[in-house]
Every structure is written in C-alpha cells, then in structure tokens.
Amino acid sequence: MNYTYQDMAKMIDHSLLNPTLTVDDLERGIQLALEYDVASVCMMPYYLKRCAEALRGSRVNASTTIGFPHGGHTTAVKVAEARQALADGCQELDLVVNISKVLSGDWSYVRADVGAVIEAAHAAGQRVKVIFENCYLSDAQKIRLCEICGELRADWVKTSTGYGTGGATMEDLALMRRHSPDYVQVKAAGGVRDLDALLQVRALGVSRVGATRTAAMLDECKRRLIVSSAG
C-alpha cells in the first residue's frame, strides 16, 4: 500500500450541506468528522459558528459555502457571506462562480467576483476553493476558469457543488490539474463514493474530495491497511 490512513482521511471534506439535515444530523456529522480525523467539515453557513467551536483544538478545519449552489449572488453579497463566515471561524471557503457570467463569456466580471472573495479570505489568513460546476461548462470555459484562478492565486479549483446535473469526472479532474499552476490544488465533488474512487482521483493529483460517505470509505481504508500489514 502506498498510502496511510492519514493520507486518505486528510483528503476528505465531510459534506453537511443537504438542506434536509436536522441539527441532530449536523451534530452527528461533526462528531463523525472528528472521529475519523478528516480534513474539514463543509457546513451549512447558519451552523458554521457552532461547527467551528466544536472543531476547535482538533486537526479538522471548519469550511462553508459562498454563493451556493448557483453562484448568482451579487459580488457584494458573496463578500458579505465570506466576511460572516470568517467571523464565525471559517478556515476554508467553497465559492461558486457566477455560472451565468461564465456561460456569457464575461470574464472580467468573473475575475472580479472570484477575486473579491479570495482577497477577503486571504486577508484573514484563510483559504478558498473555487467551484466551477463543470456539468454546465465547455472544456474551454473550464480551462479559462483554471487560468483565472491561477492568476488570482485561489487555493483550490473544485469541479462541482454536488447539486448540479453531474459531479466530478476523471476527464475533468485531469483537465483541471493540467491547466492549473502547481500552487493551486484540485478538489473533486460529487461522485467519489468509495475508496477505489478516492484512490483513483488521488492518482490524478486531486488533494481534496467532498464526501458524504466518509465513514464507509475510511472504514474500508482501515480494513485494507490491516489486511496489508497482516500479509
């Protein structure tokens, strides 16, 4: 095995974004993330402050969404969301691009919109993942977004919200890795549901994955590592 449990666990952003999740569900999700020592919990914004408090002192980061899920908020609203999230203890912000403006080819707007949130987050010492929602985009549009995110020094480019018509594909992940600078990481969201898929995207250079099936993936990781060490 060319990986450790920590290698796999620290790829996972445990996603708690489904609008039907109750407060009890969210609390259980936070505890699961702590138990499995994942990279972060991606929490609905209204519960972020409580999430950040629960994670304090652990190695699990608090993350949330900005402009979610369609990206059509005004830039001022996205920046206000980001500042609120930062005040609530957010360490990683998952920002949705303005999909309408991407499809319209208004790249100056897209750059300014994304850049405003990155600037606010970086000024606070925190990081940003920029969500493209690739299921709606052409390869040329994905490549242009990678270039813009590189120029703005985004911390990650991310395939999708998980709430569009499609999620991460191997082709898109390879394209995003190929067209992003080394200092921009790649995150897959939507479709990585088992350990084999997690290993497959890792081999492409993906460093983070949004997941709801965290326990199943990491339990399988533990099982395989035990079997490997016994062998």
Residue pairs with C-beta under 8 A, 6 or more apart in sequence:
1 224
1 225
1 228
3 199
3 202
4 225
5 218
5 221
5 222
5 225
6 37
7 202
8 195
8 198
8 217
8 218
8 221
9 36
9 37
9 38
9 39
9 218
9 221
10 37
10 38
10 39
11 39
11 198
11 202
11 206
11 207
11 208
11 209
12 36
12 38
12 39
12 198
12 208
12 209
12 211
12 214
12 217
12 218
13 38
13 39
13 40
13 41
13 42
13 63
13 92
13 94
13 187
13 208
13 209
13 210
13 211
14 29
14 32
14 33
14 36
14 38
14 40
14 41
14 42
14 211
14 212
14 214
15 42
15 162
15 189
15 210
15 211
15 212
16 25
16 26
16 29
16 30
16 41
16 42
16 43
16 44
16 47
16 51
17 42
17 43
17 44
17 65
17 68
17 162
17 163
18 212
19 44
21 29
21 44
23 47
26 43
26 44
26 47
26 51
27 54
29 41
30 41
30 43
30 51
30 54
30 55
32 214
32 215
33 40
33 41
33 55
33 60
33 214
34 54
34 55
34 58
34 60
36 214
36 215
36 218
37 58
37 59
37 60
38 60
38 214
38 218
39 60
39 61
39 208
40 60
40 61
40 62
40 63
40 91
40 92
41 51
41 55
41 60
41 61
41 62
41 63
42 63
42 64
42 65
42 92
42 94
42 210
43 51
43 62
43 63
43 64
44 64
44 65
45 64
45 65
45 81
45 84
45 85
45 88
48 62
48 64
48 85
48 88
48 89
48 90
49 88
49 89
51 62
51 89
52 62
52 88
52 89
52 90
52 91
53 89
55 61
55 62
56 89
61 91
61 92
62 89
62 90
62 91
62 92
63 90
63 91
63 92
63 93
63 94
63 129
64 85
64 88
64 90
64 93
64 94
65 93
65 94
65 95
65 96
65 161
66 78
66 81
66 82
66 85
66 93
66 94
66 95
66 96
66 117
67 73
67 77
67 78
67 81
67 95
67 96
67 97
67 98
68 94
68 96
68 131
68 161
69 96
69 161
69 163
69 164
70 96
70 99
71 96
71 97
71 98
71 99
71 100
71 131
71 133
72 98
72 99
72 100
73 81
75 112
75 113
75 116
78 95
78 113
78 116
78 117
79 116
79 117
79 120
82 93
82 95
82 117
82 120
82 121
83 120
85 93
86 93
86 120
86 121
86 124
86 126
90 126
91 126
91 127
92 126
92 127
92 128
92 129
92 155
93 117
93 121
93 126
93 127
93 128
93 129
94 128
94 129
94 131
94 158
95 114
95 117
95 118
95 128
95 129
95 130
95 131
96 131
96 133
96 161
97 110
97 113
97 114
97 130
97 131
97 132
97 133
97 145
98 109
98 110
98 113
99 133
99 136
99 137
101 109
101 110
101 113
102 110
102 132
102 137
102 141
102 145
103 136
103 137
103 141
107 144
107 148
110 145
110 148
111 148
111 151
111 152
114 130
114 148
114 149
114 152
114 154
115 152
117 128
118 128
118 130
118 152
118 153
118 154
121 127
121 128
122 128
122 153
127 155
127 156
128 154
128 155
128 156
129 154
129 155
129 156
129 157
129 158
129 187
129 208
130 145
130 149
130 154
130 156
130 157
130 158
131 158
131 159
131 160
131 161
131 189
132 142
132 145
132 157
132 158
132 159
132 160
132 176
133 160
133 161
133 164
134 142
134 159
134 160
134 166
134 168
134 169
134 172
135 160
135 164
135 165
135 166
135 167
136 164
136 165
137 145
139 175
142 172
142 175
142 176
142 179
143 175
143 179
145 157
146 157
146 175
146 176
146 179
146 180
146 184
147 179
149 157
149 180
149 184
150 180
150 181
150 183
150 184
153 183
153 184
154 184
155 184
155 185
156 184
156 185
156 186
156 187
156 207
156 208
157 176
157 180
157 184
157 185
157 186
157 187
158 186
158 187
158 188
158 189
158 208
158 210
159 167
159 168
159 169
159 172
159 173
159 176
159 187
159 188
159 189
159 190
160 166
160 167
160 168
160 189
160 190
161 189
161 190
162 189
162 190
162 210
164 190
166 190
166 191
167 188
167 189
167 190
167 191
167 192
168 188
168 189
168 190
168 191
168 192
168 201
168 209
169 191
170 200
170 201
170 204
173 186
173 188
173 201
173 204
173 205
173 206
174 204
176 186
177 186
177 204
177 205
177 206
180 186
185 207
185 208
186 204
186 205
186 206
186 207
186 208
187 206
187 207
187 208
187 209
187 210
188 201
188 206
188 208
188 209
188 210
189 209
189 210
190 210
191 197
192 198
192 201
192 209
192 210
192 211
193 211
193 213
193 217
194 213
194 216
194 217
194 220
195 217
195 218
195 220
195 221
195 224
198 209
198 217
201 209
211 217
